[in-house]
Amino acid sequence: MKTPPTPDAKADEELDPLLGINAKTNWYPAAQGGWSGGRKRILGPKMLESNYYHVMSRTCGGELFFDDTEKEALRRVLWRVAEFCGVQVLTYCVMGNHFHVLAAVPHRESWMARFEGPEGERRLLGHLRSLYSKAYVTQLEAEFREWRRVGNEVAVQKKLQSFKQRLCDLSRFVKEVKERFSRWYNKRHERRGTLWMDRFKSVLIEGHVGRRGERETKRIDVVRTMAAYIDLNPVRAGLVREAADYAWSGYGEAKAGTRKAQRGICRVVEKPVDGWETSQVAEVYAGLLGSSPEPSRGSSQETQRRSHRLANSSRSGQSLQARPEEGETLSVTEMLGRRVRLFSEAVVLGSKAFVDEVFQLERSKFGPKRKQGARRVSECEGELYTMKRVRWLNPHSDQGERR
């Protein structure tokens, strides 16, 4: 049974509200239950490279708002659970009533190979220390020795497998983040019940398109686009004038000097993971964010006017919300200045070939009348395809964002 906190422990938490969020999980047998799983998600091609996802989750009704301390707590939980689960956070943004994460989930079999062989168990126990306390791991090792003393190797392997099942899994990663933060948040506010609205949303996106020929110049690099869209959330909501000024985002944290956040942005712009300074990653990414968008050569006067309108709206904290008019198309920069529902509900987003490939792999999840997977995003100037047609605007108003 969990030991109740001592008066001294309560006093410490009052002095430092993040004390509980910093603590690693201790030995607590009641928390070792299984997981029922849940609805199957589209998880992408089974390739050796990572699959990329935009993940978003909102509080119940969007009505529960996080203060600065709670945003910081969620940020810390996110990084810690990502390290444990083997998920790479490219960038993220914690807003007042929701959060976004651009995550790379590695090929599971390749990543898990480190825990195979004679040294595999030792490495796995060492890996547990990223999330669990030294006391927990010590107790776990003692339990393994006792089970082996009585010849119960099956119990040992079953326990080890329960940990392995939580690694390189998008759903378990998000579930762990939300549950750990919810327990801390409910304790802080002396409340009960669910904190998050429904299950999280996730969009499988195509990885970097690499070098492109002249015929592919309109093909959009969705990883870069999605990362910029996520980091621009506080700018669109009018919280800051520049994305780098927001502390609870991947770019803001990277600009503040955090190495793991810098490595994530380096991956976004396809630079060496430790090339933040040597490859001028901050400057490259700032241009991608389009804080001062410049129209390309040969662009029409109307495109130039729209680009300058976006620049002015970003600086004034306003977001261009109107749906594109009939037949009107937007550049990627213009799309980033709007709150676009497509980026959080498209199911799959990328080139036609990528979306069709995923569609064929997941054919059983769609009705027999569906013949093609890829559907062109007609509002976008570049070549962008989705698995699901989505209404352009995000239905949530600005009111819930500006906190």
C-alpha positions as a Python dict, from the first residue, in 0.01 Angstrom:
ca = {
    (1, 'M'): (0, 0, 0),
    (2, 'K'): (129, 348, -85),
    (3, 'T'): (274, 533, 214),
    (4, 'P'): (88, 861, 281),
    (5, 'P'): (301, 1176, 257),
    (6, 'T'): (454, 1302, 581),
    (7, 'P'): (387, 1658, 705),
    (8, 'D'): (741, 1751, 601),
    (9, 'A'): (676, 1616, 250),
    (10, 'K'): (359, 1823, 223),
    (11, 'A'): (547, 2133, 332),
    (12, 'D'): (819, 2068, 75),
    (13, 'E'): (559, 2040, -203),
    (14, 'E'): (402, 2368, -96),
    (15, 'L'): (743, 2534, -129),
    (16, 'D'): (819, 2364, -461),
    (17, 'P'): (500, 2258, -648),
    (18, 'L'): (714, 2073, -907),
    (19, 'L'): (870, 1848, -646),
    (20, 'G'): (624, 1569, -718),
    (21, 'I'): (662, 1595, -1093),
    (22, 'N'): (1042, 1567, -1061),
    (23, 'A'): (1024, 1253, -846),
    (24, 'K'): (1073, 923, -1023),
    (25, 'T'): (827, 639, -974),
    (26, 'N'): (890, 442, -658),
    (27, 'W'): (791, 88, -572),
    (28, 'Y'): (410, 80, -577),
    (29, 'P'): (261, -266, -646),
    (30, 'A'): (-92, -127, -688),
    (31, 'A'): (20, 60, -1000),
    (32, 'Q'): (142, -249, -1184),
    (33, 'G'): (-183, -342, -1358),
    (34, 'G'): (-207, -415, -1727),
    (35, 'W'): (-337, -200, -2010),
    (36, 'S'): (-638, -288, -2218),
    (37, 'G'): (-495, -124, -2528),
    (38, 'G'): (-766, 71, -2708),
    (39, 'R'): (-866, 155, -3062),
    (40, 'K'): (-608, 59, -3322),
    (41, 'R'): (-438, 352, -3488),
    (42, 'I'): (-275, 385, -3828),
    (43, 'L'): (88, 337, -3736),
    (44, 'G'): (265, 373, -4069),
    (45, 'P'): (479, 154, -4293),
    (46, 'K'): (694, -106, -4118),
    (47, 'M'): (1019, 44, -4244),
    (48, 'L'): (1356, 57, -4073),
    (49, 'E'): (1335, 436, -4037),
    (50, 'S'): (1125, 624, -3785),
    (51, 'N'): (760, 709, -3844),
    (52, 'Y'): (658, 1067, -3769),
    (53, 'Y'): (340, 1178, -3593),
    (54, 'H'): (171, 1500, -3495),
    (55, 'V'): (0, 1433, -3161),
    (56, 'M'): (-253, 1667, -3002),
    (57, 'S'): (-468, 1639, -2689),
    (58, 'R'): (-704, 1889, -2525),
    (59, 'T'): (-843, 1922, -2174),
    (60, 'C'): (-1209, 1838, -2106),
    (61, 'G'): (-1415, 2079, -2310),
    (62, 'G'): (-1106, 2298, -2342),
    (63, 'E'): (-1221, 2459, -2017),
    (64, 'L'): (-941, 2357, -1778),
    (65, 'F'): (-644, 2590, -1819),
    (66, 'F'): (-285, 2536, -1716),
    (67, 'D'): (-88, 2808, -1540),
    (68, 'D'): (285, 2852, -1597),
    (69, 'T'): (377, 2598, -1328),
    (70, 'E'): (147, 2339, -1484),
    (71, 'K'): (284, 2402, -1831),
    (72, 'E'): (632, 2346, -1691),
    (73, 'A'): (520, 2027, -1521),
    (74, 'L'): (373, 1888, -1843),
    (75, 'R'): (691, 1981, -2030),
    (76, 'R'): (903, 1784, -1783),
    (77, 'V'): (673, 1481, -1792),
    (78, 'L'): (678, 1483, -2170),
    (79, 'W'): (1058, 1472, -2193),
    (80, 'R'): (1098, 1208, -1924),
    (81, 'V'): (839, 970, -2066),
    (82, 'A'): (978, 1020, -2418),
    (83, 'E'): (1321, 911, -2297),
    (84, 'F'): (1174, 602, -2133),
    (85, 'C'): (956, 505, -2430),
    (86, 'G'): (1231, 558, -2687),
    (87, 'V'): (1027, 826, -2863),
    (88, 'Q'): (1214, 1124, -3007),
    (89, 'V'): (1050, 1462, -2957),
    (90, 'L'): (1133, 1684, -3254),
    (91, 'T'): (933, 1976, -3117),
    (92, 'Y'): (628, 2040, -2899),
    (93, 'C'): (407, 2315, -2762),
    (94, 'V'): (220, 2321, -2431),
    (95, 'M'): (-69, 2567, -2445),
    (96, 'G'): (-322, 2666, -2181),
    (97, 'N'): (-568, 2387, -2252),
    (98, 'H'): (-392, 2148, -2491),
    (99, 'F'): (-54, 2030, -2612),
    (100, 'H'): (108, 1935, -2942),
    (101, 'V'): (402, 1700, -3000),
    (102, 'L'): (588, 1619, -3321),
    (103, 'A'): (724, 1274, -3241),
    (104, 'A'): (948, 1028, -3424),
    (105, 'V'): (876, 668, -3324),
    (106, 'P'): (1167, 442, -3421),
    (107, 'H'): (1140, 105, -3591),
    (108, 'R'): (1059, -111, -3291),
    (109, 'E'): (1255, -428, -3371),
    (110, 'S'): (1571, -235, -3452),
    (111, 'W'): (1552, -14, -3143),
    (112, 'M'): (1468, -303, -2910),
    (113, 'A'): (1769, -509, -3025),
    (114, 'R'): (1973, -342, -2749),
    (115, 'F'): (1779, -541, -2489),
    (116, 'E'): (1848, -881, -2644),
    (117, 'G'): (2133, -1121, -2567),
    (118, 'P'): (2321, -1192, -2242),
    (119, 'E'): (2347, -823, -2145),
    (120, 'G'): (1994, -735, -2252),
    (121, 'E'): (1832, -766, -1910),
    (122, 'R'): (2100, -553, -1745),
    (123, 'R'): (2059, -283, -2009),
    (124, 'L'): (1681, -286, -1971),
    (125, 'L'): (1706, -247, -1593),
    (126, 'G'): (1944, 42, -1647),
    (127, 'H'): (1700, 196, -1894),
    (128, 'L'): (1421, 181, -1634),
    (129, 'R'): (1611, 434, -1425),
    (130, 'S'): (1507, 707, -1671),
    (131, 'L'): (1156, 682, -1526),
    (132, 'Y'): (1181, 476, -1207),
    (133, 'S'): (1368, 545, -886),
    (134, 'K'): (1681, 360, -775),
    (135, 'A'): (1475, 205, -494),
    (136, 'Y'): (1223, 71, -745),
    (137, 'V'): (1485, -92, -965),
    (138, 'T'): (1663, -237, -659),
    (139, 'Q'): (1338, -389, -537),
    (140, 'L'): (1266, -524, -884),
    (141, 'E'): (1607, -694, -898),
    (142, 'A'): (1544, -849, -554),
    (143, 'E'): (1209, -980, -678),
    (144, 'F'): (1376, -1135, -983),
    (145, 'R'): (1634, -1310, -763),
    (146, 'E'): (1361, -1455, -545),
    (147, 'W'): (1160, -1578, -843),
    (148, 'R'): (1468, -1742, -992),
    (149, 'R'): (1559, -1899, -657),
    (150, 'V'): (1228, -2088, -663),
    (151, 'G'): (1258, -2168, -1034),
    (152, 'N'): (998, -1920, -1159),
    (153, 'E'): (1180, -1785, -1465),
    (154, 'V'): (846, -1744, -1643),
    (155, 'A'): (745, -1470, -1397),
    (156, 'V'): (1074, -1286, -1458),
    (157, 'Q'): (1031, -1290, -1836),
    (158, 'K'): (668, -1187, -1809),
    (159, 'K'): (767, -886, -1601),
    (160, 'L'): (1045, -788, -1839),
    (161, 'Q'): (805, -819, -2131),
    (162, 'S'): (556, -588, -1960),
    (163, 'F'): (820, -315, -1967),
    (164, 'K'): (925, -386, -2324),
    (165, 'Q'): (567, -356, -2447),
    (166, 'R'): (563, 8, -2339),
    (167, 'L'): (858, 103, -2557),
    (168, 'C'): (844, 242, -2913),
    (169, 'D'): (465, 264, -2895),
    (170, 'L'): (291, 595, -2970),
    (171, 'S'): (-30, 519, -2781),
    (172, 'R'): (149, 407, -2466),
    (173, 'F'): (378, 709, -2479),
    (174, 'V'): (87, 955, -2488),
    (175, 'K'): (-113, 755, -2234),
    (176, 'E'): (179, 760, -1991),
    (177, 'V'): (230, 1136, -2032),
    (178, 'K'): (-136, 1217, -1978),
    (179, 'E'): (-184, 983, -1683),
    (180, 'R'): (127, 1096, -1497),
    (181, 'F'): (45, 1461, -1545),
    (182, 'S'): (-321, 1406, -1451),
    (183, 'R'): (-230, 1245, -1118),
    (184, 'W'): (-7, 1540, -1031),
    (185, 'Y'): (-261, 1799, -1152),
    (186, 'N'): (-553, 1642, -964),
    (187, 'K'): (-350, 1624, -645),
    (188, 'R'): (-251, 1988, -681),
    (189, 'H'): (-611, 2101, -726),
    (190, 'E'): (-767, 1840, -495),
    (191, 'R'): (-992, 1720, -774),
    (192, 'R'): (-1100, 1387, -919),
    (193, 'G'): (-1201, 1266, -1257),
    (194, 'T'): (-1064, 1282, -1606),
    (195, 'L'): (-856, 1578, -1715),
    (196, 'W'): (-833, 1513, -2088),
    (197, 'M'): (-1106, 1522, -2349),
    (198, 'D'): (-1151, 1186, -2522),
    (199, 'R'): (-847, 1013, -2672),
    (200, 'F'): (-560, 1202, -2829),
    (201, 'K'): (-549, 1284, -3200),
    (202, 'S'): (-259, 1174, -3414),
    (203, 'V'): (-164, 1235, -3776),
    (204, 'L'): (90, 1011, -3945),
    (205, 'I'): (310, 1234, -4161),
    (206, 'E'): (561, 1160, -4432),
    (207, 'G'): (929, 1184, -4340),
    (208, 'H'): (1173, 1424, -4504),
    (209, 'V'): (1143, 1421, -4882),
    (210, 'G'): (1520, 1451, -4934),
    (211, 'R'): (1670, 1600, -5246),
    (212, 'R'): (1413, 1695, -5505),
    (213, 'G'): (1435, 1743, -5878),
    (214, 'E'): (1267, 2020, -6076),
    (215, 'R'): (949, 1818, -6115),
    (216, 'E'): (917, 1782, -5738),
    (217, 'T'): (970, 2143, -5633),
    (218, 'K'): (604, 2173, -5526),
    (219, 'R'): (625, 1870, -5300),
    (220, 'I'): (598, 1980, -4937),
    (221, 'D'): (830, 1861, -4661),
    (222, 'V'): (560, 1782, -4406),
    (223, 'V'): (801, 1733, -4114),
    (224, 'R'): (928, 2090, -4145),
    (225, 'T'): (580, 2229, -4208),
    (226, 'M'): (427, 2051, -3909),
    (227, 'A'): (711, 2151, -3678),
    (228, 'A'): (670, 2516, -3774),
    (229, 'Y'): (293, 2494, -3733),
    (230, 'I'): (335, 2356, -3380),
    (231, 'D'): (592, 2615, -3271),
    (232, 'L'): (378, 2897, -3410),
    (233, 'N'): (81, 2808, -3187),
    (234, 'P'): (155, 3079, -2926),
    (235, 'V'): (211, 3338, -3201),
    (236, 'R'): (-126, 3262, -3364),
    (237, 'A'): (-289, 3279, -3020),
    (238, 'G'): (-137, 3621, -2953),
    (239, 'L'): (66, 3508, -2650),
    (240, 'V'): (401, 3616, -2795),
    (241, 'R'): (524, 3811, -3096),
    (242, 'E'): (799, 3562, -3186),
    (243, 'A'): (789, 3182, -3149),
    (244, 'A'): (1130, 3184, -2978),
    (245, 'D'): (985, 3386, -2689),
    (246, 'Y'): (749, 3110, -2573),
    (247, 'A'): (915, 2899, -2301),
    (248, 'W'): (697, 2587, -2329),
    (249, 'S'): (774, 2493, -2688),
    (250, 'G'): (1050, 2304, -2863),
    (251, 'Y'): (1188, 2612, -3036),
    (252, 'G'): (1161, 2833, -2728),
    (253, 'E'): (1340, 2573, -2518),
    (254, 'A'): (1606, 2525, -2785),
    (255, 'K'): (1673, 2900, -2800),
    (256, 'A'): (1705, 2896, -2420),
    (257, 'G'): (1993, 2648, -2455),
    (258, 'T'): (1841, 2306, -2380),
    (259, 'R'): (2046, 2048, -2572),
    (260, 'K'): (1770, 1788, -2626),
    (261, 'A'): (1535, 2053, -2768),
    (262, 'Q'): (1813, 2180, -2996),
    (263, 'R'): (1872, 1827, -3124),
    (264, 'G'): (1504, 1795, -3208),
    (265, 'I'): (1506, 2113, -3416),
    (266, 'C'): (1828, 1997, -3584),
    (267, 'R'): (1644, 1686, -3699),
    (268, 'V'): (1357, 1897, -3826),
    (269, 'V'): (1585, 2096, -4058),
    (270, 'E'): (1800, 1791, -4144),
    (271, 'K'): (2119, 1912, -3982),
    (272, 'P'): (2363, 1709, -3765),
    (273, 'V'): (2201, 1651, -3426),
    (274, 'D'): (2479, 1844, -3252),
    (275, 'G'): (2497, 2115, -3517),
    (276, 'W'): (2283, 2379, -3346),
    (277, 'E'): (2563, 2636, -3355),
    (278, 'T'): (2795, 2505, -3627),
    (279, 'S'): (2512, 2465, -3879),
    (280, 'Q'): (2327, 2784, -3774),
    (281, 'V'): (2012, 2584, -3710),
    (282, 'A'): (1837, 2866, -3521),
    (283, 'E'): (1869, 3095, -3822),
    (284, 'V'): (1750, 2824, -4064),
    (285, 'Y'): (1449, 2740, -3849),
    (286, 'A'): (1360, 3107, -3791),
    (287, 'G'): (1335, 3145, -4168),
    (288, 'L'): (1113, 2838, -4183),
    (289, 'L'): (881, 2986, -3920),
    (290, 'G'): (836, 3286, -4146),
    (291, 'S'): (828, 3548, -3874),
    (292, 'S'): (897, 3798, -4150),
    (293, 'P'): (779, 3614, -4462),
    (294, 'E'): (909, 3739, -4794),
    (295, 'P'): (735, 3654, -5122),
    (296, 'S'): (934, 3443, -5366),
    (297, 'R'): (1059, 3581, -5695),
    (298, 'G'): (802, 3583, -5968),
    (299, 'S'): (509, 3564, -5728),
    (300, 'S'): (195, 3753, -5816),
    (301, 'Q'): (98, 4083, -5657),
    (302, 'E'): (-191, 3909, -5481),
    (303, 'T'): (49, 3650, -5331),
    (304, 'Q'): (275, 3933, -5212),
    (305, 'R'): (-18, 4111, -5051),
    (306, 'R'): (-127, 3793, -4874),
    (307, 'S'): (230, 3731, -4749),
    (308, 'H'): (260, 4080, -4604),
    (309, 'R'): (-86, 4042, -4446),
    (310, 'L'): (35, 3726, -4274),
    (311, 'A'): (345, 3902, -4143),
    (312, 'N'): (141, 4187, -4000),
    (313, 'S'): (-115, 3953, -3843),
    (314, 'S'): (158, 3745, -3675),
    (315, 'R'): (318, 4053, -3519),
    (316, 'S'): (-15, 4187, -3394),
    (317, 'G'): (-114, 3854, -3238),
    (318, 'Q'): (-401, 3798, -3482),
    (319, 'S'): (-462, 3479, -3674),
    (320, 'L'): (-600, 3465, -4028),
    (321, 'Q'): (-908, 3255, -3974),
    (322, 'A'): (-1108, 3293, -4293),
    (323, 'R'): (-1136, 2986, -4511),
    (324, 'P'): (-974, 3028, -4854),
    (325, 'E'): (-1221, 3152, -5113),
    (326, 'E'): (-1342, 2926, -5392),
    (327, 'G'): (-1044, 2841, -5609),
    (328, 'E'): (-795, 3025, -5390),
    (329, 'T'): (-476, 2846, -5288),
    (330, 'L'): (-234, 2924, -5008),
    (331, 'S'): (140, 2886, -4978),
    (332, 'V'): (284, 2689, -4687),
    (333, 'T'): (381, 3015, -4514),
    (334, 'E'): (25, 3142, -4541),
    (335, 'M'): (-113, 2816, -4405),
    (336, 'L'): (114, 2840, -4101),
    (337, 'G'): (-47, 3171, -4009),
    (338, 'R'): (-391, 3010, -3978),
    (339, 'R'): (-536, 2766, -3732),
    (340, 'V'): (-582, 2474, -3971),
    (341, 'R'): (-783, 2173, -3858),
    (342, 'L'): (-626, 1967, -4135),
    (343, 'F'): (-296, 1944, -3947),
    (344, 'S'): (-455, 1766, -3648),
    (345, 'E'): (-727, 1554, -3810),
    (346, 'A'): (-599, 1446, -4151),
    (347, 'V'): (-511, 1089, -4029),
    (348, 'V'): (-226, 1072, -4284),
    (349, 'L'): (-51, 1366, -4452),
    (350, 'G'): (215, 1369, -4721),
    (351, 'S'): (273, 1302, -5089),
    (352, 'K'): (26, 1104, -5299),
    (353, 'A'): (258, 804, -5309),
    (354, 'F'): (302, 803, -4931),
    (355, 'V'): (-69, 832, -4849),
    (356, 'D'): (-159, 563, -5103),
    (357, 'E'): (107, 331, -4958),
    (358, 'V'): (-34, 369, -4608),
    (359, 'F'): (-387, 323, -4742),
    (360, 'Q'): (-295, -12, -4897),
    (361, 'L'): (-123, -127, -4578),
    (362, 'E'): (-430, -33, -4372),
    (363, 'R'): (-692, -131, -4632),
    (364, 'S'): (-895, -336, -4383),
    (365, 'K'): (-974, -23, -4178),
    (366, 'F'): (-1168, 136, -4467),
    (367, 'G'): (-1496, 45, -4635),
    (368, 'P'): (-1510, -163, -4955),
    (369, 'K'): (-1634, 134, -5160),
    (370, 'R'): (-1316, 330, -5092),
    (371, 'K'): (-1087, 279, -5391),
    (372, 'Q'): (-815, 538, -5337),
    (373, 'G'): (-641, 663, -5027),
    (374, 'A'): (-481, 993, -5129),
    (375, 'R'): (-698, 1304, -5155),
    (376, 'R'): (-548, 1632, -5273),
    (377, 'V'): (-560, 1931, -5038),
    (378, 'S'): (-703, 2175, -5290),
    (379, 'E'): (-641, 2484, -5075),
    (380, 'C'): (-263, 2431, -5077),
    (381, 'E'): (-36, 2560, -5355),
    (382, 'G'): (207, 2273, -5308),
    (383, 'E'): (142, 1904, -5356),
    (384, 'L'): (-12, 1788, -5030),
    (385, 'Y'): (-238, 1485, -4987),
    (386, 'T'): (-444, 1357, -4698),
    (387, 'M'): (-624, 1035, -4610),
    (388, 'K'): (-931, 1221, -4484),
    (389, 'R'): (-1105, 1530, -4614),
    (390, 'V'): (-1125, 1779, -4329),
    (391, 'R'): (-1305, 2109, -4296),
    (392, 'W'): (-1045, 2382, -4322),
    (393, 'L'): (-1087, 2570, -3996),
    (394, 'N'): (-1022, 2447, -3646),
    (395, 'P'): (-1363, 2474, -3474),
    (396, 'H'): (-1208, 2594, -3146),
    (397, 'S'): (-1208, 2971, -3102),
    (398, 'D'): (-915, 3185, -2995),
    (399, 'Q'): (-1066, 3239, -2652),
    (400, 'G'): (-938, 2910, -2516),
    (401, 'E'): (-588, 2964, -2654),
    (402, 'R'): (-489, 3303, -2514),
    (403, 'R'): (-374, 3189, -2172),
}
